[in-house]
Amino acid sequence: MNAGIVVGIEGTPAGRAALEWAMREGMLRGRPVTVVHACGQPFGREVRAMSDVEARRASACMLDAAVAEAERAVGGKPEIIERSRHGAAAKILLEEAQDAELLVLGRGHRLSVVDVVGQSVSAECVRHAPCPVVIIPGSAATSP
Protein backbone atom coordinates (compact mmCIF):
# COMPACT_ATOMS: atom_id res chain seq x y z
CA MET A 1 0.00 0.00 0.00
CA ASN A 2 1.14 3.56 -0.47
CA ALA A 3 1.07 6.69 1.67
CA GLY A 4 -0.78 9.52 -0.01
CA ILE A 5 -4.32 9.72 -1.31
CA VAL A 6 -6.41 6.73 -2.36
CA VAL A 7 -9.42 7.26 -4.63
CA GLY A 8 -11.94 4.64 -5.67
CA ILE A 9 -13.50 4.95 -9.12
CA GLU A 10 -16.18 2.96 -10.93
CA GLY A 11 -16.76 4.80 -14.19
CA THR A 12 -19.59 7.08 -13.01
CA PRO A 13 -19.83 10.89 -12.88
CA ALA A 14 -19.38 10.68 -9.10
CA GLY A 15 -16.21 8.62 -9.58
CA ARG A 16 -14.89 11.15 -12.10
CA ALA A 17 -15.57 14.01 -9.68
CA ALA A 18 -13.80 12.09 -6.90
CA LEU A 19 -10.78 11.41 -9.12
CA GLU A 20 -10.49 15.05 -10.19
CA TRP A 21 -10.78 16.20 -6.56
CA ALA A 22 -8.16 13.67 -5.44
CA MET A 23 -5.75 14.68 -8.21
CA ARG A 24 -6.07 18.36 -7.32
CA GLU A 25 -5.56 17.54 -3.65
CA GLY A 26 -2.54 15.38 -4.52
CA MET A 27 -0.98 18.26 -6.45
CA LEU A 28 -1.67 20.69 -3.58
CA ARG A 29 -0.13 18.33 -1.00
CA GLY A 30 2.64 17.01 -3.24
CA ARG A 31 1.41 13.46 -2.56
CA PRO A 32 0.85 10.49 -4.85
CA VAL A 33 -2.68 9.43 -5.74
CA THR A 34 -3.54 5.74 -5.92
CA VAL A 35 -6.51 5.24 -8.24
CA VAL A 36 -8.34 2.00 -7.44
CA HIS A 37 -10.97 0.14 -9.45
CA ALA A 38 -12.47 -2.93 -7.81
CA CYS A 39 -14.00 -5.30 -10.33
CA GLY A 40 -16.19 -7.95 -8.81
CA GLN A 41 -19.65 -8.71 -7.54
CA PRO A 42 -21.15 -7.92 -4.15
CA PHE A 43 -22.37 -10.85 -2.07
CA GLY A 44 -19.53 -13.08 -3.30
CA ARG A 45 -21.51 -14.54 -6.25
CA GLU A 46 -19.58 -14.30 -9.46
CA VAL A 47 -21.43 -13.53 -12.65
CA ARG A 48 -18.88 -14.41 -15.28
CA ALA A 49 -19.80 -12.44 -18.38
CA MET A 50 -16.07 -12.19 -19.08
CA SER A 51 -12.99 -14.00 -17.83
CA ASP A 52 -10.86 -12.60 -15.01
CA VAL A 53 -8.19 -11.67 -17.57
CA GLU A 54 -10.74 -9.82 -19.71
CA ALA A 55 -12.19 -8.09 -16.64
CA ARG A 56 -8.74 -6.94 -15.50
CA ARG A 57 -7.89 -5.72 -19.00
CA ALA A 58 -11.17 -3.77 -19.21
CA SER A 59 -10.55 -2.36 -15.73
CA ALA A 60 -7.01 -1.26 -16.65
CA CYS A 61 -8.32 0.45 -19.80
CA MET A 62 -11.01 2.21 -17.76
CA LEU A 63 -8.38 3.38 -15.24
CA ASP A 64 -6.10 4.72 -18.00
CA ALA A 65 -8.97 6.57 -19.68
CA ALA A 66 -10.28 8.01 -16.39
CA VAL A 67 -6.85 9.31 -15.37
CA ALA A 68 -6.26 10.86 -18.82
CA GLU A 69 -9.68 12.54 -18.77
CA ALA A 70 -9.15 13.84 -15.23
CA GLU A 71 -5.67 15.13 -16.14
CA ARG A 72 -7.21 17.18 -18.97
CA ALA A 73 -9.92 18.52 -16.65
CA VAL A 74 -7.49 19.32 -13.83
CA GLY A 75 -4.67 20.65 -16.02
CA GLY A 76 -1.99 18.38 -14.62
CA LYS A 77 -1.51 15.43 -12.34
CA PRO A 78 0.42 14.28 -9.30
CA GLU A 79 2.26 10.96 -9.24
CA ILE A 80 -0.42 8.38 -10.13
CA ILE A 81 -0.51 4.73 -9.14
CA GLU A 82 -3.23 2.68 -10.85
CA ARG A 83 -4.60 -0.48 -9.21
CA SER A 84 -7.18 -2.82 -10.68
CA ARG A 85 -8.23 -5.48 -8.17
CA HIS A 86 -10.83 -8.21 -8.24
CA GLY A 87 -13.19 -8.44 -5.27
CA ALA A 88 -15.56 -6.54 -3.05
CA ALA A 89 -15.05 -2.78 -3.45
CA ALA A 90 -15.23 -1.80 0.24
CA LYS A 91 -12.76 -4.51 1.29
CA ILE A 92 -10.30 -3.55 -1.45
CA LEU A 93 -10.56 0.19 -0.74
CA LEU A 94 -10.03 -0.37 2.99
CA GLU A 95 -6.94 -2.49 2.26
CA GLU A 96 -5.53 0.14 -0.11
CA ALA A 97 -6.18 2.89 2.46
CA GLN A 98 -4.17 1.25 5.26
CA ASP A 99 -1.27 3.73 4.97
CA ALA A 100 -3.17 6.52 3.21
CA GLU A 101 -3.61 10.10 4.35
CA LEU A 102 -7.07 10.29 2.73
CA LEU A 103 -9.58 7.98 1.09
CA VAL A 104 -11.70 9.75 -1.55
CA LEU A 105 -14.96 8.30 -2.87
CA GLY A 106 -17.67 9.51 -5.20
CA ARG A 107 -21.31 9.44 -4.20
CA GLY A 108 -24.00 9.39 -6.89
CA HIS A 109 -27.67 10.17 -6.45
CA ARG A 110 -29.01 6.79 -7.51
CA LEU A 111 -29.17 3.78 -5.23
CA SER A 112 -27.17 0.75 -6.20
CA VAL A 113 -28.14 -2.81 -5.30
CA VAL A 114 -25.62 -2.69 -2.51
CA ASP A 115 -27.11 0.54 -1.13
CA VAL A 116 -30.59 -1.00 -1.11
CA VAL A 117 -29.50 -3.77 1.25
CA GLY A 118 -27.79 -1.29 3.55
CA GLN A 119 -24.20 -2.08 2.67
CA SER A 120 -23.05 0.88 0.59
CA VAL A 121 -19.37 1.02 -0.21
CA SER A 122 -19.07 4.59 1.07
CA ALA A 123 -20.83 3.78 4.37
CA GLU A 124 -18.64 0.72 4.91
CA CYS A 125 -15.50 2.76 4.21
CA VAL A 126 -16.57 5.62 6.49
CA ARG A 127 -17.18 3.13 9.32
CA HIS A 128 -13.92 1.22 8.97
CA ALA A 129 -11.33 3.41 7.23
CA PRO A 130 -7.97 3.88 8.95
CA CYS A 131 -7.79 7.46 7.63
CA PRO A 132 -10.13 10.40 6.93
CA VAL A 133 -12.69 9.75 4.17
CA VAL A 134 -13.84 12.44 1.73
CA ILE A 135 -17.13 11.81 -0.08
CA ILE A 136 -17.52 13.82 -3.29
CA PRO A 137 -21.03 14.10 -4.78
CA GLY A 138 -21.33 13.43 -8.50
CA SER A 139 -22.61 16.97 -8.96
CA ALA A 140 -19.54 18.46 -7.23
CA ALA A 141 -17.60 21.33 -8.71
CA THR A 142 -14.18 20.19 -9.88
CA SER A 143 -12.16 22.09 -7.30
CA PRO A 144 -11.38 21.03 -3.72
Backbone as CSV, one residue per row, in Angstrom:
resi,resn,N_x,N_y,N_z,CA_x,CA_y,CA_z,C_x,C_y,C_z
1,MET,0.845,-1.165,0.000,0.000,0.000,0.000,0.900,1.242,0.000
2,ASN,0.331,2.380,-0.252,1.140,3.562,-0.473,0.606,4.742,0.320
3,ALA,1.490,5.468,0.989,1.067,6.690,1.667,0.646,7.692,0.601
4,GLY,-0.266,8.538,0.936,-0.777,9.521,-0.006,-2.285,9.471,-0.004
5,ILE,-2.864,9.667,-1.167,-4.318,9.723,-1.305,-4.774,8.515,-2.115
6,VAL,-5.806,7.846,-1.638,-6.410,6.725,-2.359,-7.784,7.176,-2.825
7,VAL,-8.100,6.917,-4.092,-9.422,7.257,-4.628,-9.992,6.036,-5.332
8,GLY,-11.243,5.742,-5.020,-11.939,4.644,-5.675,-12.787,5.175,-6.814
9,ILE,-12.685,4.528,-7.977,-13.505,4.950,-9.116,-14.253,3.744,-9.674
10,GLU,-15.380,4.030,-10.345,-16.176,2.958,-10.928,-16.778,3.347,-12.269
11,GLY,-16.286,4.418,-12.863,-16.756,4.802,-14.187,-18.018,5.638,-14.210
12,THR,-18.391,6.239,-13.092,-19.589,7.079,-13.010,-19.191,8.549,-12.907
13,PRO,-20.139,9.476,-13.096,-19.828,10.890,-12.882,-19.310,11.164,-11.462
14,ALA,-19.853,10.492,-10.472,-19.376,10.684,-9.098,-17.930,10.215,-8.961
15,GLY,-17.591,9.112,-9.602,-16.215,8.620,-9.577,-15.267,9.579,-10.276
16,ARG,-15.714,10.156,-11.400,-14.886,11.152,-12.103,-14.654,12.378,-11.233
17,ALA,-15.711,12.847,-10.567,-15.568,14.010,-9.680,-14.608,13.695,-8.537
18,ALA,-14.700,12.491,-7.984,-13.799,12.090,-6.896,-12.355,12.042,-7.383
19,LEU,-12.133,11.497,-8.572,-10.779,11.413,-9.120,-10.200,12.800,-9.364
20,GLU,-10.980,13.685,-9.961,-10.494,15.047,-10.195,-10.162,15.735,-8.878
21,TRP,-11.022,15.586,-7.869,-10.781,16.199,-6.563,-9.502,15.636,-5.956
22,ALA,-9.345,14.313,-6.015,-8.163,13.668,-5.438,-6.888,14.108,-6.153
23,MET,-6.941,14.248,-7.476,-5.754,14.684,-8.211,-5.377,16.119,-7.847
24,ARG,-6.368,16.984,-7.737,-6.069,18.363,-7.317,-5.468,18.374,-5.907
25,GLU,-6.060,17.597,-5.024,-5.562,17.536,-3.649,-4.146,16.961,-3.619
26,GLY,-3.886,15.950,-4.436,-2.543,15.375,-4.519,-1.521,16.396,-4.996
27,MET,-1.897,17.220,-5.976,-0.983,18.262,-6.453,-0.750,19.311,-5.370
28,LEU,-1.814,19.699,-4.654,-1.668,20.691,-3.582,-0.762,20.189,-2.467
29,ARG,-0.904,18.917,-2.106,-0.131,18.332,-1.005,1.220,17.779,-1.447
30,GLY,1.420,17.641,-2.755,2.641,17.008,-3.238,2.689,15.524,-2.896
31,ARG,1.531,14.870,-2.946,1.414,13.461,-2.557,0.945,12.629,-3.748
32,PRO,1.342,11.362,-3.786,0.853,10.490,-4.854,-0.624,10.161,-4.668
33,VAL,-1.278,9.838,-5.769,-2.679,9.428,-5.741,-2.766,8.008,-6.298
34,THR,-3.298,7.116,-5.487,-3.536,5.742,-5.919,-4.983,5.643,-6.373
35,VAL,-5.174,5.328,-7.648,-6.506,5.235,-8.245,-6.874,3.755,-8.294
36,VAL,-7.972,3.405,-7.609,-8.343,2.001,-7.445,-9.681,1.716,-8.117
37,HIS,-9.706,0.654,-8.903,-10.969,0.145,-9.449,-11.106,-1.297,-8.990
38,ALA,-12.179,-1.571,-8.267,-12.467,-2.935,-7.814,-13.463,-3.556,-8.775
39,CYS,-13.057,-4.611,-9.437,-13.996,-5.295,-10.327,-14.403,-6.604,-9.664
40,GLY,-15.671,-6.758,-9.461,-16.187,-7.948,-8.810,-17.627,-7.739,-8.428
41,GLN,-18.242,-8.757,-7.903,-19.653,-8.715,-7.545,-19.823,-8.617,-6.041
42,PRO,-20.825,-7.868,-5.564,-21.155,-7.917,-4.150,-21.733,-9.288,-3.813
43,PHE,-21.780,-9.615,-2.572,-22.372,-10.854,-2.068,-21.549,-12.091,-2.390
44,GLY,-20.396,-11.950,-3.033,-19.533,-13.078,-3.301,-19.962,-13.980,-4.452
45,ARG,-21.089,-13.722,-5.105,-21.514,-14.542,-6.246,-20.924,-13.952,-7.514
46,GLU,-20.225,-14.771,-8.244,-19.577,-14.299,-9.464,-20.493,-14.494,-10.669
47,VAL,-20.734,-13.439,-11.374,-21.429,-13.530,-12.649,-20.345,-13.359,-13.699
48,ARG,-20.039,-14.404,-14.394,-18.880,-14.405,-15.283,-19.263,-14.093,-16.728
49,ALA,-19.537,-12.848,-17.003,-19.801,-12.436,-18.378,-18.492,-12.390,-19.156
50,MET,-17.382,-12.184,-18.451,-16.065,-12.188,-19.076,-15.090,-12.872,-18.127
51,SER,-13.989,-13.328,-18.657,-12.987,-14.000,-17.833,-12.307,-12.985,-16.918
52,ASP,-11.606,-13.486,-15.908,-10.855,-12.602,-15.012,-9.840,-11.769,-15.790
53,VAL,-9.176,-12.392,-16.760,-8.185,-11.672,-17.567,-8.864,-10.548,-18.351
54,GLU,-10.004,-10.845,-18.957,-10.739,-9.817,-19.709,-11.229,-8.708,-18.784
55,ALA,-11.706,-9.084,-17.602,-12.190,-8.086,-16.641,-11.055,-7.180,-16.191
56,ARG,-9.893,-7.757,-15.914,-8.739,-6.939,-15.502,-8.285,-6.019,-16.629
57,ARG,-8.289,-6.535,-17.847,-7.893,-5.722,-19.002,-8.864,-4.555,-19.185
58,ALA,-10.160,-4.829,-19.086,-11.169,-3.768,-19.206,-11.022,-2.754,-18.077
59,SER,-10.739,-3.244,-16.871,-10.550,-2.360,-15.726,-9.329,-1.465,-15.926
60,ALA,-8.228,-2.045,-16.411,-7.013,-1.262,-16.649,-7.254,-0.196,-17.711
61,CYS,-7.991,-0.540,-18.758,-8.323,0.448,-19.801,-9.182,1.568,-19.229
62,MET,-10.148,1.208,-18.388,-11.013,2.207,-17.762,-10.189,3.133,-16.864
63,LEU,-9.245,2.564,-16.097,-8.381,3.383,-15.242,-7.561,4.359,-16.082
64,ASP,-6.912,3.854,-17.134,-6.100,4.719,-17.999,-6.925,5.866,-18.573
65,ALA,-8.110,5.543,-19.075,-8.972,6.570,-19.675,-9.443,7.580,-18.633
66,ALA,-9.805,7.106,-17.448,-10.283,8.006,-16.391,-9.185,8.964,-15.951
67,VAL,-7.965,8.450,-15.790,-6.850,9.308,-15.370,-6.541,10.336,-16.459
68,ALA,-6.525,9.919,-17.723,-6.255,10.855,-18.821,-7.319,11.948,-18.890
69,GLU,-8.584,11.563,-18.747,-9.679,12.541,-18.773,-9.572,13.511,-17.594
70,ALA,-9.276,12.982,-16.413,-9.147,13.840,-15.228,-7.948,14.773,-15.361
71,GLU,-6.852,14.280,-15.944,-5.675,15.128,-16.139,-6.013,16.315,-17.036
72,ARG,-6.785,16.068,-18.085,-7.207,17.176,-18.965,-8.089,18.162,-18.203
73,ALA,-9.001,17.655,-17.398,-9.919,18.522,-16.647,-9.192,19.324,-15.577
74,VAL,-8.206,18.694,-14.945,-7.490,19.320,-13.829,-6.351,20.204,-14.332
75,GLY,-5.781,19.873,-15.483,-4.673,20.649,-16.018,-3.326,20.182,-15.521
76,GLY,-3.231,18.952,-15.111,-1.985,18.377,-14.620,-2.307,17.161,-13.781
77,LYS,-1.255,16.573,-13.214,-1.509,15.434,-12.341,-0.344,15.222,-11.397
78,PRO,-0.640,14.683,-10.217,0.421,14.282,-9.303,0.946,12.915,-9.751
79,GLU,1.858,12.340,-8.988,2.257,10.955,-9.243,1.003,10.086,-9.120
80,ILE,0.775,9.234,-10.106,-0.418,8.384,-10.132,-0.001,6.921,-10.074
81,ILE,-0.673,6.176,-9.229,-0.509,4.727,-9.145,-1.877,4.136,-9.457
82,GLU,-1.959,3.289,-10.469,-3.233,2.681,-10.846,-3.284,1.247,-10.335
83,ARG,-4.416,0.890,-9.713,-4.599,-0.476,-9.214,-5.974,-0.992,-9.639
84,SER,-5.955,-2.115,-10.325,-7.180,-2.819,-10.679,-7.178,-4.121,-9.890
85,ARG,-8.183,-4.284,-9.025,-8.229,-5.479,-8.174,-9.595,-6.127,-8.254
86,HIS,-9.599,-7.434,-8.166,-10.834,-8.205,-8.236,-11.336,-8.471,-6.825
87,GLY,-12.600,-8.159,-6.571,-13.188,-8.443,-5.271,-14.187,-7.385,-4.855
88,ALA,-14.581,-7.466,-3.606,-15.564,-6.535,-3.045,-14.933,-5.149,-2.891
89,ALA,-15.609,-4.139,-3.410,-15.054,-2.783,-3.454,-14.666,-2.254,-2.079
90,ALA,-15.538,-2.359,-1.090,-15.230,-1.804,0.235,-13.995,-2.469,0.831
91,LYS,-13.909,-3.780,0.733,-12.759,-4.512,1.286,-11.463,-4.062,0.614
92,ILE,-11.494,-3.960,-0.705,-10.305,-3.548,-1.450,-9.907,-2.120,-1.102
93,LEU,-10.870,-1.208,-1.062,-10.559,0.189,-0.736,-9.994,0.318,0.667
94,LEU,-10.540,-0.416,1.619,-10.026,-0.370,2.992,-8.606,-0.921,3.059
95,GLU,-8.306,-1.963,2.309,-6.937,-2.487,2.261,-5.988,-1.465,1.648
96,GLU,-6.383,-0.856,0.554,-5.534,0.137,-0.113,-5.308,1.371,0.759
97,ALA,-6.260,1.686,1.623,-6.185,2.894,2.455,-5.399,2.692,3.748
98,GLN,-4.839,1.525,3.985,-4.166,1.246,5.257,-3.115,2.290,5.626
99,ASP,-2.316,2.738,4.684,-1.274,3.729,4.970,-1.578,5.094,4.355
100,ALA,-2.809,5.290,3.922,-3.169,6.520,3.210,-3.419,7.686,4.161
101,GLU,-3.261,8.881,3.620,-3.608,10.099,4.351,-5.087,10.411,4.193
102,LEU,-5.651,10.051,3.039,-7.067,10.287,2.726,-7.584,9.167,1.839
103,LEU,-8.857,8.861,2.006,-9.577,7.981,1.091,-10.689,8.825,0.478
104,VAL,-10.730,8.908,-0.848,-11.698,9.748,-1.550,-12.634,8.853,-2.358
105,LEU,-13.937,9.086,-2.187,-14.959,8.299,-2.874,-15.992,9.222,-3.495
106,GLY,-16.577,8.779,-4.580,-17.674,9.514,-5.197,-18.998,8.975,-4.699
107,ARG,-19.975,9.849,-4.657,-21.312,9.443,-4.202,-22.327,9.945,-5.212
108,GLY,-22.980,9.036,-5.916,-24.002,9.390,-6.891,-25.346,9.565,-6.216
109,HIS,-26.333,9.953,-6.996,-27.670,10.168,-6.449,-28.565,8.950,-6.577
110,ARG,-28.156,7.965,-7.366,-29.012,6.789,-7.510,-28.551,5.706,-6.539
111,LEU,-29.496,4.880,-6.123,-29.167,3.775,-5.233,-28.666,2.596,-6.051
112,SER,-27.623,1.980,-5.559,-27.165,0.749,-6.196,-27.786,-0.422,-5.452
113,VAL,-27.626,-1.614,-5.983,-28.144,-2.805,-5.303,-27.538,-2.912,-3.911
114,VAL,-26.269,-2.598,-3.814,-25.616,-2.691,-2.513,-26.214,-1.675,-1.547
115,ASP,-26.494,-0.466,-1.996,-27.114,0.537,-1.131,-28.466,0.061,-0.610
116,VAL,-29.246,-0.570,-1.474,-30.588,-1.000,-1.112,-30.568,-1.966,0.061
117,VAL,-29.564,-2.819,0.142,-29.500,-3.775,1.246,-28.721,-3.219,2.438
118,GLY,-28.411,-1.943,2.401,-27.792,-1.294,3.551,-26.299,-1.500,3.686
119,GLN,-25.633,-1.843,2.606,-24.197,-2.080,2.668,-23.468,-1.233,1.625
120,SER,-23.698,0.053,1.606,-23.049,0.877,0.589,-21.546,0.888,0.812
121,VAL,-20.828,0.985,-0.278,-19.371,1.019,-0.211,-18.918,2.219,0.601
122,SER,-19.501,3.390,0.345,-19.069,4.588,1.071,-19.353,4.464,2.563
123,ALA,-20.514,3.937,2.940,-20.828,3.784,4.369,-19.872,2.806,5.035
124,GLU,-19.577,1.710,4.368,-18.637,0.719,4.910,-17.252,1.341,5.091
125,CYS,-16.818,2.122,4.119,-15.504,2.765,4.209,-15.472,3.818,5.305
126,VAL,-16.525,4.610,5.429,-16.573,5.622,6.494,-16.491,4.953,7.860
127,ARG,-17.184,3.833,8.031,-17.182,3.131,9.323,-15.829,2.516,9.669
128,HIS,-15.097,2.038,8.673,-13.920,1.221,8.969,-12.590,1.769,8.460
129,ALA,-12.577,2.899,7.809,-11.331,3.407,7.225,-10.315,3.788,8.293
130,PRO,-9.037,3.524,8.024,-7.969,3.883,8.949,-7.503,5.329,8.780
131,CYS,-8.186,6.089,7.915,-7.794,7.465,7.628,-9.065,8.273,7.370
132,PRO,-8.947,9.600,7.279,-10.127,10.402,6.933,-10.679,10.012,5.559
133,VAL,-12.005,10.079,5.425,-12.688,9.753,4.171,-13.383,11.010,3.658
134,VAL,-13.185,11.308,2.385,-13.837,12.435,1.733,-14.825,11.858,0.724
135,ILE,-16.094,12.255,0.842,-17.130,11.806,-0.084,-17.470,12.973,-1.010
136,ILE,-17.281,12.770,-2.305,-17.519,13.816,-3.295,-18.808,13.486,-4.046
137,PRO,-19.806,14.376,-4.021,-21.031,14.104,-4.784,-20.754,14.181,-6.283
138,GLY,-21.502,13.428,-7.055,-21.329,13.428,-8.505,-21.552,14.792,-9.120
139,SER,-22.318,15.630,-8.449,-22.606,16.967,-8.961,-21.599,18.003,-8.480
140,ALA,-20.517,17.536,-7.833,-19.539,18.459,-7.233,-18.827,19.290,-8.286
141,ALA,-18.488,20.509,-7.890,-17.600,21.327,-8.710,-16.254,20.628,-8.739
142,THR,-15.426,20.924,-9.728,-14.176,20.190,-9.883,-13.015,20.791,-9.112
143,SER,-13.265,21.583,-8.108,-12.158,22.090,-7.300,-12.368,21.713,-5.846
144,PRO,-11.260,21.425,-5.123,-11.383,21.032,-3.715,-11.793,22.184,-2.827
